[in-house]
Structures are given as structure tokens and as C-alpha cells.
Amino acid sequence: MTVSAVSTSTSSANNLYSSGSSTLGKNDFLTLMITQLQNQDPLNPADSTQFVAELAQFTSLEQLTNVNDNLKIVQAFNQSINNAQAVSFVGKTIKASGAMFQISSGETHEVQYQLGEDADKVYVSILDSTGQTVKKIEMDQMTAGQQSVIWDGKDDNGNTVAAGTYSFSVQATDKDGNVMSTAAYVEDIVTGVSYHDSNTYLLSNGIEIPYSAIIEVTEPTN
């Protein structure tokens, strides 16, 4: 009888692992518990204390599963709110964290950034879509706070760059050459909204800006 019980228990357990799932869910744990009870030795039954402990663990697993399901519902609800609010930004000017922008050939662009402290040297590097630096702008002694510089749309050799997507990086140092904190910003008018990868993005001049990156929203100036 004992040999038969062990065989049945082993077969039930093997069925769980042959299902193709790499993780065990609450139903799998319940199946294991029931199998254990069905195949215990009548002459040496499972310890009641151990059974109560296993039952408590199963109850905790059930509660955690329910909490996880509720969090998914809350997340979906918050996402729907973000989607609805994002539509109202179309036609408005936004400022957001980021360093990517798009320009037409011969067009200038205002690069905006934030300095954490007064800087002795500030270097703004303009990069093309491949990550290559096309222009490096050097400035002296700038105060902490929001700053900007106009890029004339030309490379280091004075040639007008092609239309396309560009980005920039900012590096600032103090008088001792120590690197200081900086933050890059983009500012443009929202032309549309995109939803994918469970996230909301604002479209601005061909660039996708994450909804979470928005810092400021204003009416466009005429």
C-alpha cells in the first residue's frame, strides 16, 4: 500500500512539472497539498502542526495573489486616466525631461538645460541619430538654474547639418574641474498622443516624449 501511495504522489507531482510552466501558482500548491493528504500513510499520518502550517502558507499565497490582481486593476485604471489627460495636452506647449529633438536643414534650435550650481565651464555637445558628435559648444561662467543656448544648425566645420533627429548632452565643471549636476530639457508643442508598451507618449515634432517626463504645460505663445 505504501509503495502505491508513493507512486501516485510522484506521478501527480510529475504532472505539475510536465505542464511546461516554470513557476507554481496557487492551484499547483493546492494540488500538491491534496495529493499529500490523499497519499499519506494511514499508520503514520502527517503531523497536524505541519498541515496547519502548510494551510497558512497557502492562505498567504492566496492573499498575495489577490493583492497582485488588485494592483493590476489599479495600474490599468491609472493608465486610463493618463491616457485621457494626455489628449488634453494636444496643441499646448510642454517642457519635459529629455535631450532629443528634430530639426529641418538650416534651422536653429534652442537647447535648454538646468545647472545645479554656478559653473565655471559648460560644454554642450550636439549628437546626430548615430550618436556621433557634430557640434560642441563651450561657454564660460554660468549661474545655477535654467539656462539655454542657440545652436545654429551647423557642425564644427561650419557646414549645415541634414534634417533629422538630434540629441544633446551637457557637462558642467567648477573652477577646480569637478563635474557638476545638470539636467536636459525639451520644449515644444504637442501634436498628438501615442499609446504602446503600456505607456503614454506625447508626440512633438516627430519625437515621442514619455508622459512621466512632463515638467510643465502652458498655452502656446503667438
NORBEL-V579751 format. One record per residue. PHI is phi in whole degrees, -180 to 180 (* if undefined). OMEGA is omega in radians with two decimals (none if undefined). D_FIRST is the distance of its C-alpha to the first C-alpha in whole Angstrom. Layout:
phi->PHI omega->OMEGA d_first->D_FIRST
phi->PHI omega->OMEGA d_first->D_FIRST
This chain:
phi->* omega->-3.12 d_first->0
phi->-65 omega->3.13 d_first->4
phi->-63 omega->3.12 d_first->5
phi->-63 omega->-3.12 d_first->5
phi->-64 omega->-3.13 d_first->6
phi->-63 omega->3.13 d_first->9
phi->-62 omega->-3.14 d_first->10
phi->-65 omega->-3.13 d_first->11
phi->-64 omega->3.14 d_first->12
phi->-64 omega->3.12 d_first->14
phi->-64 omega->3.13 d_first->15
phi->-65 omega->-3.14 d_first->17
phi->-67 omega->3.13 d_first->19
phi->-64 omega->3.11 d_first->20
phi->-62 omega->3.13 d_first->21
phi->-66 omega->-3.08 d_first->23
phi->-79 omega->3.13 d_first->25
phi->-89 omega->-3.12 d_first->26
phi->-75 omega->3.09 d_first->28
phi->96 omega->-3.13 d_first->31
phi->-88 omega->3.14 d_first->31
phi->-90 omega->3.14 d_first->32
phi->-128 omega->3.11 d_first->32
phi->-100 omega->3.10 d_first->29
phi->-99 omega->-3.09 d_first->30
phi->-64 omega->3.13 d_first->30
phi->-66 omega->3.10 d_first->27
phi->-66 omega->3.12 d_first->25
phi->-65 omega->3.10 d_first->25
phi->-65 omega->3.11 d_first->24
phi->-62 omega->3.10 d_first->21
phi->-63 omega->-3.13 d_first->20
phi->-66 omega->3.14 d_first->20
phi->-65 omega->3.11 d_first->18
phi->-62 omega->3.12 d_first->15
phi->-63 omega->-3.13 d_first->15
phi->-69 omega->-3.11 d_first->15
phi->-68 omega->-3.02 d_first->12
phi->-112 omega->3.09 d_first->10
phi->-75 omega->3.14 d_first->10
phi->-73 omega->-3.13 d_first->9
phi->-59 omega->-3.13 d_first->10
phi->-82 omega->3.14 d_first->11
phi->-145 omega->-3.06 d_first->13
phi->-65 omega->3.14 d_first->14
phi->-62 omega->3.13 d_first->16
phi->-62 omega->-3.10 d_first->20
phi->-62 omega->3.12 d_first->22
phi->-64 omega->3.11 d_first->25
phi->-65 omega->-3.14 d_first->23
phi->-65 omega->3.12 d_first->22
phi->-63 omega->3.13 d_first->26
phi->-64 omega->3.12 d_first->27
phi->-66 omega->3.11 d_first->25
phi->-65 omega->3.11 d_first->26
phi->-66 omega->3.11 d_first->30
phi->-65 omega->3.12 d_first->30
phi->-65 omega->3.10 d_first->29
phi->-63 omega->3.11 d_first->32
phi->-64 omega->3.11 d_first->34
phi->-62 omega->3.12 d_first->33
phi->-62 omega->-3.14 d_first->34
phi->-67 omega->3.12 d_first->37
phi->-64 omega->3.11 d_first->38
phi->-64 omega->3.13 d_first->37
phi->-65 omega->3.10 d_first->39
phi->-62 omega->3.13 d_first->42
phi->-63 omega->3.11 d_first->42
phi->-64 omega->3.13 d_first->42
phi->-66 omega->3.11 d_first->45
phi->-64 omega->3.10 d_first->47
phi->-64 omega->3.12 d_first->47
phi->-66 omega->3.13 d_first->49
phi->-63 omega->3.13 d_first->51
phi->-63 omega->3.12 d_first->52
phi->-65 omega->3.12 d_first->52
phi->-66 omega->3.12 d_first->55
phi->-63 omega->3.13 d_first->57
phi->-64 omega->3.13 d_first->57
phi->-66 omega->3.09 d_first->58
phi->-66 omega->3.11 d_first->61
phi->-60 omega->-3.14 d_first->62
phi->-63 omega->-3.12 d_first->62
phi->-68 omega->-3.14 d_first->65
phi->-69 omega->-3.09 d_first->67
phi->-62 omega->-3.14 d_first->67
phi->-62 omega->-3.11 d_first->69
phi->-70 omega->3.14 d_first->72
phi->-84 omega->-3.12 d_first->73
phi->-61 omega->-3.12 d_first->74
phi->91 omega->3.14 d_first->78
phi->-104 omega->3.12 d_first->77
phi->-90 omega->3.12 d_first->78
phi->-120 omega->2.96 d_first->75
phi->-117 omega->-3.07 d_first->75
phi->-142 omega->3.05 d_first->71
phi->-69 omega->-3.13 d_first->70
phi->156 omega->-3.08 d_first->70
phi->-138 omega->-3.09 d_first->72
phi->-105 omega->3.13 d_first->72
phi->-152 omega->-3.14 d_first->75
phi->-129 omega->3.13 d_first->77
phi->-133 omega->3.01 d_first->81
phi->-93 omega->-3.13 d_first->83
phi->-61 omega->-3.13 d_first->85
phi->87 omega->-3.11 d_first->88
phi->-91 omega->3.04 d_first->87
phi->-91 omega->3.13 d_first->87
phi->-147 omega->3.10 d_first->84
phi->-91 omega->3.11 d_first->83
phi->-91 omega->-3.11 d_first->81
phi->-114 omega->-3.13 d_first->80
phi->-156 omega->-3.12 d_first->78
phi->-122 omega->3.07 d_first->77
phi->-105 omega->3.14 d_first->78
phi->-73 omega->-3.14 d_first->77
phi->-145 omega->3.03 d_first->80
phi->-60 omega->-3.06 d_first->83
phi->-116 omega->3.07 d_first->83
phi->-86 omega->3.11 d_first->86
phi->-135 omega->3.06 d_first->85
phi->-132 omega->3.14 d_first->83
phi->-120 omega->3.08 d_first->81
phi->-110 omega->3.14 d_first->80
phi->-107 omega->3.08 d_first->79
phi->-98 omega->-3.09 d_first->79
phi->-119 omega->3.09 d_first->76
phi->-84 omega->-3.06 d_first->76
phi->-68 omega->3.11 d_first->72
phi->-93 omega->-3.14 d_first->71
phi->90 omega->3.12 d_first->72
phi->-84 omega->3.13 d_first->75
phi->-75 omega->3.13 d_first->78
phi->-105 omega->-3.12 d_first->81
phi->-153 omega->3.07 d_first->83
phi->-125 omega->-3.10 d_first->83
phi->-110 omega->-3.13 d_first->85
phi->-114 omega->-3.14 d_first->86
phi->-132 omega->-3.10 d_first->87
phi->-112 omega->2.94 d_first->89
phi->44 omega->3.10 d_first->88
phi->-119 omega->-3.09 d_first->86
phi->-83 omega->3.13 d_first->85
phi->-66 omega->3.13 d_first->82
phi->116 omega->-3.11 d_first->81
phi->-76 omega->-3.14 d_first->81
phi->-135 omega->3.10 d_first->83
phi->-155 omega->3.08 d_first->83
phi->-145 omega->-3.14 d_first->85
phi->-90 omega->3.03 d_first->87
phi->-94 omega->-3.05 d_first->85
phi->-80 omega->3.12 d_first->88
phi->80 omega->-3.14 d_first->86
phi->-119 omega->3.13 d_first->87
phi->-86 omega->-3.10 d_first->85
phi->-64 omega->3.13 d_first->87
phi->-95 omega->3.13 d_first->89
phi->85 omega->3.14 d_first->91
phi->-90 omega->3.10 d_first->89
phi->-69 omega->-3.10 d_first->88
phi->-78 omega->3.13 d_first->84
phi->-74 omega->3.07 d_first->83
phi->-64 omega->3.13 d_first->81
phi->159 omega->-3.12 d_first->77
phi->-96 omega->3.14 d_first->75
phi->-130 omega->3.06 d_first->75
phi->-142 omega->3.13 d_first->74
phi->-143 omega->3.05 d_first->75
phi->-130 omega->-3.10 d_first->75
phi->-126 omega->3.05 d_first->76
phi->-128 omega->-3.13 d_first->77
phi->-127 omega->3.11 d_first->79
phi->-132 omega->3.07 d_first->80
phi->-90 omega->-3.07 d_first->82
phi->-64 omega->3.14 d_first->85
phi->-91 omega->3.13 d_first->83
phi->85 omega->3.14 d_first->81
phi->-77 omega->-3.14 d_first->78
phi->-73 omega->-3.10 d_first->76
phi->-112 omega->-3.13 d_first->76
phi->-75 omega->3.09 d_first->73
phi->-139 omega->3.08 d_first->74
phi->-142 omega->-3.11 d_first->73
phi->-99 omega->3.14 d_first->74
phi->-131 omega->2.98 d_first->74
phi->-125 omega->-3.14 d_first->75
phi->-141 omega->-3.12 d_first->77
phi->-165 omega->-3.14 d_first->78
phi->-90 omega->3.13 d_first->78
phi->-77 omega->-3.12 d_first->74
phi->-111 omega->3.14 d_first->75
phi->-176 omega->-3.13 d_first->71
phi->-132 omega->3.12 d_first->67
phi->-127 omega->3.12 d_first->64
phi->-123 omega->3.02 d_first->61
phi->-165 omega->-3.11 d_first->58
phi->55 omega->3.13 d_first->55
phi->62 omega->3.14 d_first->54
phi->-132 omega->3.11 d_first->58
phi->-109 omega->-3.14 d_first->61
phi->-128 omega->3.03 d_first->64
phi->-96 omega->3.13 d_first->68
phi->-95 omega->-3.13 d_first->70
phi->-143 omega->3.12 d_first->74
phi->54 omega->3.09 d_first->76
phi->83 omega->-3.12 d_first->73
phi->-110 omega->3.05 d_first->71
phi->-89 omega->3.13 d_first->67
phi->-115 omega->3.13 d_first->67
phi->-58 omega->-3.13 d_first->64
phi->-58 omega->-3.10 d_first->65
phi->-71 omega->-3.09 d_first->63
phi->-89 omega->-3.08 d_first->66
phi->-68 omega->3.12 d_first->69
phi->-110 omega->-3.04 d_first->71
phi->-151 omega->3.09 d_first->74
phi->-129 omega->3.14 d_first->75
phi->-139 omega->3.05 d_first->79
phi->-75 omega->-3.12 d_first->81
phi->-65 omega->3.12 d_first->83
phi->-90 omega->-3.13 d_first->86
phi->-87 omega->none d_first->89
